[in-house]
Amino acid sequence: MADDLEDSGQWRHSVETRLGSLEARVEQEAGLRAAMDRDMGDLKAGFRVQLKLIEAISRTQSEHTAQLRELRQDVQGLREGQQGLRQDVQSLREGQQSLREDMQDLREKVLVGVELINHKLDRLVTGET
């Protein structure tokens, strides 16, 4: 019976040692799981920040796209306006050239008229009819 008690004591010591080891391991793993939970919380918080940043970038990009579209339309309008101005300038140049030609014709007619008047005055002064 003494052997049974000794075996029982050894067994109990072995079980207590193993149980202590398991308890220590469970505590260690619980600590690791808690650390993992904190790390996951930190990662989630970081991802939320990144998501907000991406959303802000997306909004900014949309705003910039709208502004670029508006600027392109403005540039197109300016190009069309510039083309209209070029046509108007060309019309003015053509009109100016036409006026020059008309003035030249008028000068020639005035000169002819003045010469005719001078000739008639000369004839009146000299007594010719």
Secondary structure, 3 states (H helix, E strand, C coil): CHHHHHHHHHHHHHHHHHHHHHHHHHHHHHHHHHHHHHHHHHHHHHHHHHHHHHHHHHHHHHHHHHHHHHHHHHHHHHHHHHHHHHHHHHHHHHHHHHHHHHHHHHHHHHHHHHHHHHHHHHHHHHCCC
